[in-house]
Amino acid sequence: MLISEPRALRVDQIAAMVAIVNGNDPKPKELQTGVYERGDFGSSDFLRGEYNEYPNLGEHGPYGVCDGPENLLKVVTVLSDPKREFVAMLTPVTRDKSNAGLGGGWRWHKWGAYIGDKTPTTEYLDDEPEIDKVYCYHIYERASTTDAGVAG
């Protein structure tokens, strides 16, 4: 199950700067219990030791790309297992229409499997005709409940 983790709301100057450079809000926010939006693609530094960064989630890996928190929770059903404790971090990535066709930008294959409802058709998000925003996610499991600490 998803659990509250107040440390997910921490932000330091470097994290804030990374979020701003990425065009994201530098202030992390809790979207619902155990699901946090961070603009800096970071979190493992302050969860290290207490959480497994690469838990075995069965069919889905611990990181990837989704359409949003509802999509993540619908697809990665192990997050509702009451015998396990998880925290999910999401970072928004928005298409830059002004960069369309110019090459470069955010690429799908570098961030894990896409579990969303749409069908990516280009290498770069900026070139997608029908996808404006996705979220990179990373799921952490409290080490005391992890499945033998084995990566998925």
Secondary structure in CASP SS format (residue, H / E / C, confidence):
PFRMAT SS
TARGET T0000
AUTHOR 0000-0000-0000
METHOD secondary structure of the structure
MODEL  1
M C 1.00
L E 1.00
I C 1.00
S C 1.00
E C 1.00
P H 1.00
R H 1.00
A H 1.00
L H 1.00
R C 1.00
V C 1.00
D C 1.00
Q H 1.00
I H 1.00
A H 1.00
A H 1.00
M H 1.00
V H 1.00
A H 1.00
I H 1.00
V H 1.00
N C 1.00
G C 1.00
N C 1.00
D C 1.00
P C 1.00
K C 1.00
P C 1.00
K E 1.00
E E 1.00
L E 1.00
Q E 1.00
T C 1.00
G C 1.00
V E 1.00
Y E 1.00
E E 1.00
R C 1.00
G C 1.00
D C 1.00
F C 1.00
G C 1.00
S C 1.00
S H 1.00
D H 1.00
F H 1.00
L H 1.00
R E 1.00
G C 1.00
E C 1.00
Y E 1.00
N E 1.00
E C 1.00
Y C 1.00
P C 1.00
N C 1.00
L C 1.00
G C 1.00
E C 1.00
H C 1.00
G C 1.00
P C 1.00
Y E 1.00
G E 1.00
V E 1.00
C E 1.00
D C 1.00
G C 1.00
P H 1.00
E H 1.00
N H 1.00
L H 1.00
L H 1.00
K H 1.00
V H 1.00
V C 1.00
T H 1.00
V H 1.00
L H 1.00
S H 1.00
D C 1.00
P C 1.00
K C 1.00
R C 1.00
E C 1.00
F E 1.00
V E 1.00
A E 1.00
M E 1.00
L E 1.00
T E 1.00
P E 1.00
V E 1.00
T E 1.00
R C 1.00
D C 1.00
K H 1.00
S H 1.00
N H 1.00
A C 1.00
G C 1.00
L C 1.00
G C 1.00
G C 1.00
G C 1.00
W C 1.00
R E 1.00
W H 1.00
H H 1.00
K H 1.00
W C 1.00
G C 1.00
A C 1.00
Y E 1.00
I C 1.00
G C 1.00
D C 1.00
K C 1.00
T C 1.00
P C 1.00
T C 1.00
T C 1.00
E C 1.00
Y E 1.00
L H 1.00
D H 1.00
D H 1.00
E C 1.00
P C 1.00
E C 1.00
I C 1.00
D C 1.00
K E 1.00
V E 1.00
Y E 1.00
C E 1.00
Y E 1.00
H E 1.00
I E 1.00
Y E 1.00
E E 1.00
R E 1.00
A H 1.00
S H 1.00
T H 1.00
T C 1.00
D C 1.00
A C 1.00
G C 1.00
V C 1.00
A C 1.00
G C 1.00
END
